[in-house]
Amino acid sequence: MNWGYARSWTASLEWGDWPAWLACLFAAIALWISIRAQKDGRRSANASETSATAAQASVTAAQASVEEARLSRLASERSATVAEETLADQRREAAERRAAEEEANRPRPRFRIEIIGRNQYRLRNVGTGPATGITVAARDEPYILGRVNDVELVPSEAFPFTMVGAAGAPIPGTLYVTWDGQTEEVAVAVPG
């Protein structure tokens, strides 16, 4: 290095150049601060972008969660509907079962024909319940049947009647009984 040249350069500096050098120094400092601020701005922008991406992911997750909750609610509603229908079916079946049991356990009349003597018979209620308005009919002809019409019998009670075959025909093998509450004829065998 040439010190003589350096001295001439330093010797050529005057007080009027120092403000320019100071301005140059401040400009360099300002440039350095600007570069730092730009880096910080980039970092801030990247952080904002990352935050926005995270917020978007959070929104997507929230939407998925809402959709899952909606599907869960729909499944719960369907499950509740099925449970209500099943419960209604169970209640209906239980009511039908109770009604069938009550019907099966309900006292009801049942009849048997007994022979008392020659041409003398007895209609006996061998059931568990009373019967009113009892009527007996036969379909085989010819025969003569003593009237059994509008008779009332409690359990174990009997009503005597006469029955004779006519014109040499035997007595019928089956008589048909109806009573109040039983309009369909019930066949009762005549003992031979």
C-alpha angles and dihedrals in degrees: 000000000000109000093185090060090047091053092051090051093049090042089054092058114104134188091258092064095057095078089053090050090047089049088050090050091049089047089053090049090047089050091050091048090047091052090049091047090049090051090048089048090052091048090048091047090049090048090049091049091048089047091049091049090049090047090050090049089049091050090049090049090048091050090049089049091050091049091048090049090049091050090046090051091050091049090048091050091049090047091049091049091050090046091050091048091048091048091049090049091049091049091047091048091047091050091048090048091049091048091049091048091048090048091048092047094042112115109253135174123248124185138217130180116224129192114237099174141312106339089346118116139169129214106214128192102224093169131097099251138055124256130207132190093030115181126182123202136171129209101200115089142241108038139115115235126187109234115272100176130145094354124164121214131177120202113299092010119125136203119209122222140165126240127179131173113239131219092012093303118132123246115273117272094220134039124194121227130197129175140173107302092019110077094160111085118251116210116231120187119234111223113240 
